[in-house]
Amino acid sequence: MPDLDPGAALEQAGRYRAAADCALADRPPSRADALAVLRSPDDDLPAVLSAAFAVRARHFGRRVKLCVLKNARSGLCPATARSRRCRAPTSTATACVPSRS
């Protein structure tokens, strides 16, 4: 959706446009519209994203701020728990280091 403007996104929102229109008017969606979004099938994802894009673009513009939480203890370390412990250094790779017990 890089070249999509909010108006075009609303046109592609399909059955989710009513919920988007409510949000654009600073009103909560009806119960039926909210449930339709929550129960939307996977095939409707582009329409749901188009509706969400139109609302986000109106209120926040096209800027995006990403915040990432990194799980340091994911349990994916191949070492045994007794001999080693896992820690996630500042790099993207997870390293196993000897335990200092």
C-alpha positions in Angstrom: 0.0 0.0 0.0 2.9 2.5 -0.4 1.1 4.6 -3.1 -2.4 4.3 -1.5 -4.1 7.4 -0.2 -6.7 7.3 2.6 -9.6 7.9 0.2 -8.5 5.0 -2.1 -8.0 2.8 1.0 -11.6 3.5 2.0 -12.8 2.4 -1.4 -10.9 -0.9 -0.9 -12.2 -1.4 2.7 -15.3 -3.2 1.4 -17.6 -4.4 4.2 -15.3 -2.9 6.8 -15.8 0.7 5.6 -18.6 1.3 8.1 -16.3 0.7 11.0 -13.7 2.9 9.4 -16.2 5.7 8.7 -17.2 5.6 12.4 -13.6 5.8 13.5 -13.0 8.7 11.1 -16.0 10.5 12.6 -14.6 9.9 16.2 -17.5 7.5 17.0 -17.2 3.9 18.2 -18.3 1.3 15.7 -21.5 -0.6 16.1 -21.3 -3.9 17.8 -22.0 -5.7 14.5 -19.2 -3.8 12.7 -16.8 -4.5 15.5 -17.7 -8.2 15.5 -17.3 -8.3 11.8 -13.7 -7.1 12.1 -12.9 -9.5 14.9 -14.5 -12.4 13.0 -13.1 -11.5 9.6 -11.7 -14.4 7.6 -8.1 -14.5 6.4 -9.2 -13.7 2.9 -10.6 -10.3 4.1 -7.3 -9.2 5.5 -6.5 -6.7 2.7 -9.9 -5.0 3.2 -9.4 -4.9 7.0 -5.9 -3.4 6.5 -7.2 -0.9 4.0 -9.8 0.3 6.5 -7.2 0.5 9.3 -4.8 2.4 7.0 -7.4 5.0 6.2 -8.0 5.7 9.8 -4.4 5.7 10.8 -3.4 8.0 7.9 -6.1 10.5 8.8 -5.1 10.7 12.5 -1.3 10.1 12.3 -0.3 10.6 8.7 2.0 8.2 7.0 4.7 8.2 9.7 5.3 4.9 11.5 7.1 4.3 14.8 8.1 0.7 15.5 8.9 -0.5 19.0 10.3 -4.0 19.4 10.4 -6.2 22.4 13.2 -8.8 22.3 12.7 -12.1 24.1 16.0 -12.9 25.8 14.7 -16.2 27.2 13.0 -17.9 24.3 14.0 -21.4 25.1 15.6 -22.0 21.8 19.1 -22.5 23.1 20.5 -25.9 22.2 22.7 -26.1 25.3 21.6 -27.9 28.4 20.3 -25.9 31.3 22.9 -27.3 33.7 26.0 -26.5 31.8 25.1 -23.3 30.0 22.6 -20.5 30.0 21.3 -18.4 27.2 21.4 -14.7 26.9 20.6 -12.3 24.0 23.4 -9.9 23.4 22.9 -6.6 21.7 23.4 -8.2 18.3 20.6 -10.0 16.6 21.9 -13.5 17.2 21.3 -15.4 20.3 24.5 -16.6 22.0 25.0 -19.4 24.5 27.6 -18.7 27.1 29.0 -20.8 29.9 27.1 -20.5 33.2 29.0 -18.8 36.0 27.6 -20.6 39.0 
